[in-house]
Amino acid sequence: AGGLILIFIMILIFSTTLLNIDLKELLSNFISKVSQFLKLFWFKIKSVFTKEKVGKEPVVKIDNKKKDLTTKEKPDEPKETKIEIVKEKVEVPEPLQNKLETPKQIKTSVRKKENDEEKAVDEIKPEKISGIQPWDESLKFELPPLNLLEAPVSVHEIKQSELTQKAEMIKNKLKIFNVDIQEIKVTPGPVVTLYEVVPSPNVKVNTITSLKDDLALALKARGIRLIAPMPGRGTIGVEIPNDSPEIVRALSIFGSQKYQSTNYPLPLAMGKTADGDIFIEDLTTMPHLLIAGATGSGKSVGINTIINSFLFKLHPSKVKFVLIDPKRIELAMYKKLKRHYLAVCPDIKEEIITNPENAVTVLKSLEAEMDFRYDWLSKLDVRNIKEFNDKLATGKIKEKDGIEFHPLPYIVVIVDEFADLMITAGRQIEDSIARLAQMSRAAGIHLIFATQRPSVNVIRGNIKANFPSRIAYRVSSRADSFTILDQTGAEQLLGNGDMIYNKNDNMIRVQNAYISEQEINRVLDFIDSQEGFASPYLLPSVSNNNKGNREAVGEFDQLIYDAAVLVLRNRIASVTFLQRKLKLGYARAARIMDELEQIGIVGPLDGGKNRLVLIDTQEELDQIFDSYNIPRSSSYS
C-alpha cells in the first residue's frame, strides 16, 4: 500500500511537471469536492434519523394588551382560536359612580319635570349672574358629569386567525422578494393593528419600504402605513386596518383613570393610539397646534373633542376660549359658554367670531392682551403665566406700583377654517398670527388652527415654523400630507377620525374620540344652567388705541365725512375709489384715506388690495365722528 501511494505521488508530480499543471490548485479543487461530498452525505444521514426540516419558520407573536402569546402550531392543527380584546374599563369618579345613567334617562334643568309645560331654561330660572370676576376661583361651579356622555361598547372581539393570517401574508409576500423575516409581533388596536416586523440582519430597510404597494395589494387593504424603522424598537412597523373597526367614544377617554388623574394645565385628550392607550397631551408644551384634514375626515369632531376635553377638566376661571368660525355653523353652539368660558373683545358684538374683519380686530386685541400680560410678568419678575399665578396664590404679592394683580387664565384661540381667513384678510391677519405664535406661549395664549386645504399658500413658512405640533387627518394628496407633516402618509389614512399626531418629528397614529352633537348640547346646557361670572373675560379694546382728541391727530379734511359715508355704503376703501366719486386728485384722496385709518373707519394698507372697512352701521360712524368732534355735514346724508 505504501509503495502504491509513493508511485501515485511520483506519477502525479511527473504529470503536473510534464503538462505544466499547478499542483496546489489541483489539490485544493480535489479537497473541496471531497468536503462537499462528505457534507451532503452527513446531511442525508441526519435528515433520515432526526426527521427535521432545514431552517426554521419565522416566529409570529401576537401581543394583545402587552401579553405575548407565542403560537407554535402544528401543520395539521386548525387556526380557529379567537382573542377576546376587552376594552379598558371606564373609570368613573366616586361621586358619579352611583349616578351613572344612560343618556335617555338623564334629567337636567333644561326642561321642567313631568306634567309641567316645556319651557326654556330662562323661563324656569332667571339667568344667574354673580358679581364674581371671570378669573375668580370662588365661583361655585360643578364640572359636567360623565353621565352626559353615551356609554361605549365594553367588549370588542378580534379573531386570532385574522391576526395570524395577515402576519403570514406579510411574511409570504416579503419572502417572494427574498426578504427573510425573523419575527412578527402583532399589537391589536381599536381601528388599526400594528405588525412589527424584525427582518434578518442582511436585509436593507429600503428594500421593505419599497414593497409598500405590494403589501397593500396582497392584504387587500387601504390605509396601510409603514414606519421604518420604529424609534427605539429595532423593528419595522406595518399598520393595517382591522376588518371590524371599533368606535372610540368620548366617555372611554374622559372617564379613563389617565385623564382623571392628569395634572396638565391644559389637558388635550384626543382618543386612543394604535396600541389602545389613551392619548393625552399638554397644550402648554406644544404650545400651538395646526390641524389639517379634508371634508369628512373628522376634523370638526376633533375640534369638538378638544374643547370638551377642557370643559370636563377645568374650572371656568382657569381657561377662556376665543372661537373664530368663518363657516358660521360649526362653533355656533358654544355661545352658551359666554358667561363661563368665553373671552370677548369689547369692539365686537359677536361672541363667536364669524366676520373676517372682526377676526382681524380680535387678533389685534389678543396682541394687546399679550403685551399687557408681559408687563405684569415683568413687574413680578416671573417668566411665564404659571409662575405668575403660583406667586399670587401664595398671597405674598397682591399689589405693586399701584397695580392690583389678579390671576390670569389661559386663553385658547380656535380657528375652524384658517384658509378662509387667509384668503379674505391676507397680510393683516398673517402678521398678527406670526407675532402671537412667536411670543404668546409665556403669556398663556395658545393657538389651534384648522384648515381643509393645507397648501403652501395657506400654511406659509413663517406660520408653519411656529407650529411644531400638528395633527393630520386624511388629506387629498401626497403634497398636502408633506405640507402638514413634512412627509407623506396622511393621504393613506382611513378618515372618520383616523389621524397622525406629529410633534418634533415624532409620529403617533391616533383614533379620534367621537362626541355627538347631542352629547355636546347636553354638556353646554348643563354649564349654562349654572351661575356665571359678572361678565365675560374682556380683552383690551383696540379701537381705543386709535382714538384721540382732535388736537392729537390734527385738522381733518372737509370731505372726510363724505368719504366715510361712501366707504360705509359701498364697502370699498381705496384711494382710486375716492378719486372717482369725489373728483379729487390723488394726493388729497390718499390723505383722506389715511385720516379714515387714524380714526378707525378703515384698516391699514394691505399691498394692492382694498383696505378693510372696520364699521358696519351708520350709528357706529356717527359715534366715531362725535368722539373726534368732526362736523357731519354731507351731501350724501
C-alpha positions in Angstrom: 0.0 0.0 0.0 2.8 2.4 0.9 4.6 1.6 -2.4 1.4 2.2 -4.3 0.9 5.6 -2.6 4.6 6.5 -3.4 4.2 5.5 -7.0 0.9 7.6 -7.2 2.6 10.6 -5.8 5.6 10.3 -8.3 3.2 9.9 -11.2 1.3 13.0 -10.0 4.4 15.1 -9.7 5.8 13.9 -13.1 2.4 14.5 -14.9 2.0 18.0 -13.4 5.6 18.9 -14.4 5.3 17.5 -17.9 1.8 19.0 -18.5 2.6 22.3 -16.7 -0.3 22.0 -14.2 -0.4 23.9 -10.9 -0.3 21.2 -8.2 -1.6 23.4 -5.4 -4.7 24.4 -7.4 -5.3 20.7 -8.3 -5.1 19.6 -4.7 -7.4 22.4 -3.4 -10.1 21.5 -6.0 -9.8 17.9 -5.0 -10.2 18.6 -1.3 -13.2 21.0 -1.8 -15.0 18.3 -3.9 -14.4 15.7 -1.2 -15.6 18.0 1.6 -18.8 18.9 -0.3 -19.5 15.2 -0.8 -19.0 14.5 2.9 -21.3 17.4 4.0 -24.0 16.2 1.6 -23.6 12.6 2.8 -23.8 13.7 6.5 -26.9 15.9 5.9 -28.7 13.0 4.2 -27.9 10.7 7.2 -29.0 13.3 9.7 -32.3 14.0 7.9 -33.1 10.3 7.9 -32.5 9.7 11.6 -33.7 13.0 13.1 -36.6 13.7 10.6 -36.1 17.5 10.9 -36.5 20.1 8.2 -33.8 22.5 7.2 -34.1 26.0 8.8 -36.9 27.5 10.9 -40.0 29.4 10.0 -40.3 33.0 11.3 -41.8 33.2 14.8 -45.2 35.0 14.9 -46.0 36.7 18.2 -49.4 38.2 19.0 -49.1 41.0 21.6 -52.6 41.7 22.9 -52.6 44.4 25.6 -49.0 43.8 26.4 -49.4 39.9 26.6 -47.1 37.8 24.5 -48.8 34.7 23.1 -46.3 32.6 21.0 -48.1 30.4 18.5 -46.4 27.1 17.8 -49.0 25.5 15.6 -48.5 22.1 14.1 -49.2 21.8 10.4 -52.3 19.7 10.9 -53.9 21.8 13.7 -56.6 24.4 12.5 -56.3 28.1 13.4 -59.7 28.7 14.9 -58.7 30.3 18.2 -60.1 33.7 19.0 -58.6 36.5 21.0 -61.1 38.5 23.1 -59.9 42.0 23.5 -61.5 43.7 26.4 -61.6 47.5 26.3 -60.1 49.4 29.2 -62.7 49.8 31.9 -64.2 53.3 32.0 -63.2 54.6 35.5 -65.8 57.0 36.9 -65.0 59.3 39.9 -66.6 58.2 43.1 -69.2 60.9 43.4 -70.6 60.0 39.9 -70.4 56.2 40.3 -73.9 55.8 41.6 -75.4 58.4 39.4 -74.4 56.9 36.1 -77.4 56.6 33.7 -77.9 56.1 30.1 -78.3 59.4 28.2 -82.1 58.8 27.7 -82.6 58.7 31.5 -80.7 61.9 32.2 -82.8 64.7 33.8 -81.3 68.1 33.5 -82.5 71.5 34.5 -83.1 72.5 30.9 -86.7 71.4 31.0 -89.3 71.1 33.7 -90.1 67.7 35.0 -93.1 65.6 34.1 -96.6 67.1 33.8 -95.2 70.6 33.5 -95.3 72.5 30.3 -92.0 72.6 28.5 -90.3 76.0 28.9 -86.8 77.2 28.1 -84.2 77.5 30.9 -84.6 81.2 31.0 -88.3 80.8 31.8 -87.7 78.2 34.5 -85.0 80.1 36.3 -83.7 83.6 35.6 -80.2 83.9 34.3 -77.8 83.7 37.2 -75.2 86.4 37.1 -72.9 86.8 40.1 -70.7 89.7 41.0 -67.6 87.4 40.6 -64.9 88.4 38.1 -64.0 86.0 35.3 -60.7 85.0 36.9 -62.0 84.4 40.4 -62.0 80.7 41.6 -64.7 81.4 44.2 -67.4 80.9 41.6 -69.5 77.8 42.6 -69.2 75.6 39.6 -69.7 71.9 39.0 -67.8 70.2 36.2 -70.0 68.3 33.7 -70.8 64.8 34.9 -69.8 61.8 32.8 -73.4 60.6 32.5 -74.0 63.3 29.9 -72.0 61.2 27.5 -73.1 58.0 25.8 -71.5 54.7 27.1 -69.2 52.9 24.7 -69.3 49.2 23.8 -67.4 47.4 26.6 -66.1 44.4 24.7 -64.6 44.1 21.3 -63.6 40.7 19.8 -60.9 40.1 17.2 -60.3 36.7 15.7 -56.8 35.4 16.4 -57.0 33.7 13.0 -57.4 37.1 11.3 -54.3 38.5 13.0 -52.2 35.4 12.3 -53.4 35.2 8.7 -52.4 38.8 8.0 -49.0 38.1 9.6 -48.5 35.1 7.4 -49.5 37.1 4.4 -46.9 39.8 5.2 -44.2 37.1 5.7 -45.1 35.2 2.5 -45.2 38.4 0.4 -41.8 39.6 1.6 -40.4 36.1 1.0 -41.3 36.3 -2.7 -38.9 39.2 -2.9 -36.1 37.4 -1.0 -36.8 39.3 2.3 -36.3 37.0 5.2 -38.3 37.8 8.4 -37.1 36.6 11.8 -40.1 37.6 13.9 -43.5 39.4 13.6 -45.1 40.9 16.7 -48.8 41.8 16.4 -50.4 44.5 18.6 -54.2 44.9 18.0 -55.7 48.4 18.3 -59.2 49.9 18.1 -59.1 50.7 14.4 -55.7 49.6 13.1 -53.3 46.7 14.1 -49.6 47.2 14.3 -47.4 44.4 12.9 -43.8 44.9 14.0 -41.5 43.1 11.5 -38.0 42.0 12.6 -36.0 41.4 9.3 -32.8 39.4 9.0 -29.6 41.3 9.7 -28.7 41.3 6.0 -32.0 42.9 4.8 -31.9 46.6 4.0 -34.7 48.8 5.3 -35.3 50.4 2.0 -36.0 47.0 0.5 -39.1 46.7 2.7 -40.3 50.2 2.3 -40.2 49.9 -1.5 -42.7 47.0 -1.2 -45.5 49.0 0.5 -47.8 48.9 -2.6 -47.2 45.1 -3.0 -48.2 44.5 0.7 -51.3 46.6 0.2 -52.2 44.5 -2.8 -51.6 41.2 -1.0 -53.6 42.3 2.1 -56.4 43.9 0.0 -56.5 46.8 2.5 -56.3 50.6 2.3 -54.7 52.9 4.7 -51.5 50.8 5.2 -48.7 52.8 6.7 -45.0 51.8 7.1 -42.9 53.0 9.9 -39.3 52.2 9.0 -37.7 51.9 11.4 -39.8 52.3 14.6 -38.0 54.6 17.0 -36.3 52.7 19.9 -37.7 49.3 19.0 -35.4 48.0 16.2 -38.4 46.9 14.1 -40.3 48.0 11.0 -44.0 48.8 11.7 -46.8 48.0 9.4 -50.2 49.5 10.4 -53.1 47.6 8.8 -56.8 48.5 9.3 -59.0 46.0 11.2 -61.8 44.2 9.4 -64.2 45.4 12.1 -63.0 48.8 13.5 -64.0 50.0 16.9 -65.9 53.3 17.6 -63.9 55.2 20.3 -66.5 57.1 22.3 -65.7 60.3 24.3 -66.7 58.6 27.6 -63.9 56.0 27.2 -61.4 58.9 27.1 -62.8 61.3 29.7 -63.8 58.5 32.1 -60.3 56.9 32.0 -58.0 56.9 35.0 -55.3 58.6 32.9 -57.5 61.5 32.1 -59.0 61.8 35.6 -55.6 61.8 37.3 -53.7 64.1 34.9 -52.4 67.4 36.3 -51.7 69.1 32.9 -52.7 72.8 32.9 -54.4 72.3 29.6 -55.1 68.6 29.0 -55.8 67.8 25.4 -57.4 64.3 25.3 -57.9 63.2 21.7 -58.5 59.5 21.6 -56.7 56.2 21.5 -53.3 55.2 19.9 -52.8 52.3 17.6 -52.0 50.0 20.6 -55.1 51.1 22.6 -53.6 53.6 25.0 -55.3 56.8 25.9 -53.7 59.8 24.1 -53.3 62.9 26.2 -51.0 65.8 25.6 -50.5 69.2 27.4 -51.3 72.1 25.1 -49.0 74.4 27.2 -46.0 72.3 26.0 -47.0 72.2 22.3 -47.5 75.3 22.5 -49.6 75.8 19.3 -51.5 73.2 17.2 -52.1 73.1 13.5 -54.8 70.8 12.2 -55.4 69.8 8.6 -57.9 67.4 7.0 -60.2 67.0 4.0 -64.0 67.1 4.2 -65.3 64.1 6.1 -62.0 63.2 7.7 -63.2 64.0 11.2 -61.6 67.4 11.7 -64.7 69.2 13.1 -65.3 66.3 15.5 -61.7 66.6 16.6 -62.1 70.3 17.4 -65.2 69.5 19.5 -63.3 66.8 21.3 -60.5 69.3 22.1 -63.0 71.9 23.5 -64.8 69.3 25.6 -61.5 67.9 27.0 -61.1 71.2 28.6 -64.7 71.6 29.8 -64.7 68.3 31.6 -61.5 69.1 33.5 -61.0 72.8 34.1 -62.9 75.4 36.2 -64.0 78.4 34.1 -61.5 80.6 36.0 -58.6 78.6 34.5 -59.3 78.8 30.8 -61.0 81.0 28.3 -61.8 80.5 24.6 -61.7 82.8 21.6 -63.6 81.0 18.9 -63.4 82.1 15.2 -65.7 80.3 12.9 -65.8 81.7 9.3 -68.2 78.9 8.3 -70.7 80.3 10.8 -72.2 76.9 11.8 -69.5 74.7 13.3 -69.0 76.5 16.6 -72.2 78.5 16.9 -73.5 76.2 19.7 -70.7 77.3 22.0 -72.4 80.7 22.5 -73.8 79.2 25.7 -70.4 79.4 27.2 -70.4 83.2 27.2 -70.9 83.6 31.0 -68.3 81.0 31.9 -65.6 80.2 29.3 -65.6 82.8 26.6 -63.2 85.8 26.2 -64.7 88.6 24.1 -63.4 91.8 22.5 -65.4 94.9 23.5 -65.1 96.3 20.0 -67.0 93.3 18.6 -70.7 92.4 19.1 -70.1 88.7 18.3 -69.3 86.0 20.9 -68.3 83.6 18.2 -66.4 85.5 15.5 -67.7 84.9 12.0 -66.8 88.1 10.2 -63.2 88.3 8.7 -63.0 91.9 9.7 -63.9 91.0 13.3 -61.3 88.3 13.2 -58.6 90.8 12.4 -59.8 93.0 15.3 -59.9 90.2 17.8 -56.4 89.0 16.9 -55.1 92.6 17.3 -56.9 92.6 20.7 -55.1 89.4 21.6 -51.8 91.1 20.7 -52.7 93.9 23.1 -53.6 91.3 25.8 -50.3 89.6 25.3 -48.4 92.9 25.7 -50.5 93.6 28.8 -49.6 90.3 30.4 -45.9 90.6 29.7 -46.0 93.9 31.5 -47.4 92.2 34.6 -45.0 89.3 34.3 -42.0 91.7 34.2 -43.3 93.6 37.3 -43.3 90.4 39.4 -40.0 89.1 37.8 -41.5 85.8 36.6 -41.0 84.1 33.3 -44.4 82.6 32.5 -48.1 82.7 33.5 -47.8 79.6 35.7 -45.1 81.2 37.9 -47.2 84.4 38.0 -50.4 82.6 39.2 -48.4 80.5 41.7 -46.8 83.6 43.1 -50.2 85.3 43.5 -51.6 82.1 45.1 -49.1 82.4 48.0 -50.8 85.6 49.0 -47.5 87.5 49.5 -48.0 89.8 46.5 -51.3 91.4 45.7 -50.3 94.9 44.7 -47.2 96.6 43.3 -46.6 100.1 41.9 -50.3 100.9 42.4 -51.4 97.9 40.3 -53.7 95.4 41.9 -52.9 92.0 40.4 -55.3 89.1 39.8 -54.8 85.6 38.4 -54.6 85.3 34.6 -56.5 82.4 32.9 -55.1 80.6 29.9 -56.6 81.7 26.6 -57.1 79.1 23.8 -57.7 80.6 20.3 -59.5 78.2 18.0 -60.0 78.9 14.3 -62.1 76.4 12.4 -61.2 77.4 8.8 -57.9 79.1 8.7 -57.7 79.1 4.9 -60.8 81.3 4.5 -59.2 83.9 6.8 -56.0 83.9 4.8 -58.0 84.5 1.6 -60.1 87.3 2.9 -57.8 89.1 5.4 -54.4 88.2 3.9 -51.4 90.1 5.2 -53.1 91.8 8.2 -54.0 88.5 9.9 -50.8 86.8 8.9 -48.7 89.4 10.8 -50.8 89.1 13.9 -50.7 85.3 13.9 -46.9 85.3 13.4 -46.4 87.6 16.3 -48.8 85.6 18.6 -47.2 82.3 17.6 -43.7 83.6 18.4 -44.4 85.3 21.7 -47.7 84.3 23.3 -46.6 81.0 24.9 -45.3 82.5 28.1 -48.3 84.8 28.3 -50.7 81.8 28.4 -52.2 82.3 24.9 -52.3 79.2 22.7 -53.4 78.9 19.1 -55.3 76.0 17.5 -55.8 76.5 13.7 -57.7 74.0 11.5 -57.9 74.0 7.7 -59.2 71.8 4.9 -56.6 72.9 2.4 -53.1 72.6 3.8 -51.4 74.2 0.8 -48.3 76.4 0.9 -50.4 79.4 0.1 -52.3 78.9 3.3 -49.7 77.4 5.7 -46.8 79.7 4.9 -43.3 79.3 6.1 -43.3 81.9 8.9 -46.6 80.4 10.3 -45.5 76.8 9.9 -42.2 77.3 11.7 -44.0 78.4 14.9 -46.4 75.4 15.0 -44.2 72.5 15.9 -47.2 70.3 16.9 -49.5 69.3 14.1 -52.4 66.9 13.5 -53.1 65.5 10.1 -56.4 63.8 9.3 -56.9 62.2 5.9 -55.9 64.7 3.1 -56.4 64.6 -0.6 -52.9 64.3 -1.9 -49.3 63.5 -1.0 -48.4 67.1 -1.4 -50.9 68.2 1.3 -49.5 65.5 3.6 -46.0 66.8 3.0 -47.1 70.3 3.8 -48.6 69.5 7.1 -46.3 66.6 8.3 -43.2 67.2 6.2 -43.6 63.7 4.9 -46.2 61.5 3.1 -48.7 59.2 4.9 -51.7 61.3 5.7 -53.2 60.6 2.3 -53.4 56.9 3.2 -55.5 57.5 6.4 -58.9 56.0 6.7 -61.0 59.0 7.6 -63.6 59.2 10.3 -61.2 60.4 12.9 -58.1 58.4 11.9 -55.2 60.9 12.3 -51.5 61.3 12.8 -50.1 63.5 15.5 -46.6 64.9 14.8 -44.6 66.7 17.4 -40.9 67.3 16.7 -40.9 64.6 14.0 -42.4 62.0 16.5 -45.3 60.4 14.6 -48.2 58.8 16.6 -51.3 57.4 14.9 -54.4 58.1 16.9 -58.1 57.3 16.5 -60.0 60.4 17.5 -62.8 60.0 20.1 -66.3 60.6 18.7 -68.6 63.0 20.5 -72.0 63.6 19.0 -73.9 66.9 18.7 -76.5 65.7 21.2 -73.8 65.0 23.8 -72.3 68.4 23.2 -75.6 70.1 23.7 -76.2 68.3 27.0 -72.8 69.4 28.2 -73.4 73.0 27.2 -76.9 73.1 28.7 -75.5 71.8 32.0 -72.9 74.5 32.1 -75.3 77.3 31.0 -77.7 76.3 33.8 -75.2 77.2 36.5 -74.3 80.6 38.0 -71.9 82.6 35.7 -69.5 85.4 36.1 -70.5 89.1 36.2 -69.2 89.4 32.6 -67.2 87.5 30.1 -63.4 87.9 30.1 -62.8 91.2 28.3 -59.8 91.6 26.0 -58.3 95.1 25.5 -60.1 97.4 23.2 -58.0 98.2 20.1 -60.3 101.0 18.9 -59.2 103.0 22.0 -55.7 102.8 20.7 -56.6 104.6 17.6 -58.9 107.2 19.2 -57.8 110.5 20.5 -58.8 114.1 20.5 -58.8 116.4 17.5 -55.6 118.1 18.5 -53.7 114.8 18.7 -54.3 114.0 15.1 -54.5 117.4 13.6 -57.1 119.0 11.4 -59.3 116.8 9.2 -60.2 117.3 5.5 -63.6 118.9 4.9 -64.7 115.9 2.8 -63.7 113.2 5.3 -67.4 112.6 6.3 -68.4 112.4 2.7 -65.6 109.9 2.1 -66.6 107.9 5.2 -70.2 107.6 4.1 -69.2 106.4 0.6 -66.8 103.8 2.1 -69.5 102.6 4.5 -72.3 102.3 1.9 -70.2 100.7 -0.9 -67.8 98.7 1.4 -64.9 99.8 -0.8 -61.9 101.6 0.7 -59.4 102.6 -1.9 -57.8 105.9 -3.0 -58.9 105.5 -6.6 -62.5 105.0 -5.4 -62.4 108.3 -3.6 -60.8 110.0 -6.5 -63.5 108.8 -8.8 -66.5 109.5 -6.5 -65.3 112.8 -5.0 -63.5 114.1 -8.1 -60.3 114.6 -6.2 -56.6 114.5 -7.0 -54.5 111.5 -5.9 -52.7 113.4 -3.1 -55.9 114.7 -1.4 -57.7 111.3 -1.7 -54.7 109.5 -0.2 -54.6 112.0 2.7 -58.3 111.4 3.4 -57.8 107.7 3.4 -55.0 108.0 5.9 -57.3 110.1 8.1 -60.0 107.4 7.9 -57.5 104.9 9.1 -56.4 107.1 12.0 -59.9 107.4 13.4 -60.7 103.6 12.9 -63.0 103.7 9.9 -60.8 101.6 7.7 -57.9 99.2 8.2 -54.2 99.6 7.3 -52.9 99.3 3.7 -52.5 95.7 2.5 -50.4 95.7 -0.6 -52.5 96.2 -3.7 -55.8 95.1 -2.0 -58.6 97.3 -0.8 -58.5 98.2 2.9 -60.9 96.6 5.2 -63.9 98.6 6.4 -64.0 98.3 10.2 -67.5 99.5 10.9 -70.9 98.1 9.8 -73.6 100.7 10.6 -74.2 104.4 10.3 -74.6 104.6 14.1 -71.0 103.5 14.6 -69.8 106.0 12.1 -71.6 108.8 13.9 -70.2 107.8 17.2 -66.7 107.9 15.9 -67.1 111.4 14.4 -68.7 112.7 17.6 -65.8 111.4 19.6 -63.4 113.4 17.4 -65.8 116.5 17.2 -65.8 116.3 13.4 -68.7 118.0 11.7 -71.1 115.6 10.0 -72.3 117.7 7.1 -72.5 115.6 3.9 -74.1 115.8 0.5 -74.8 112.0 0.9 -76.9 112.1 4.0 
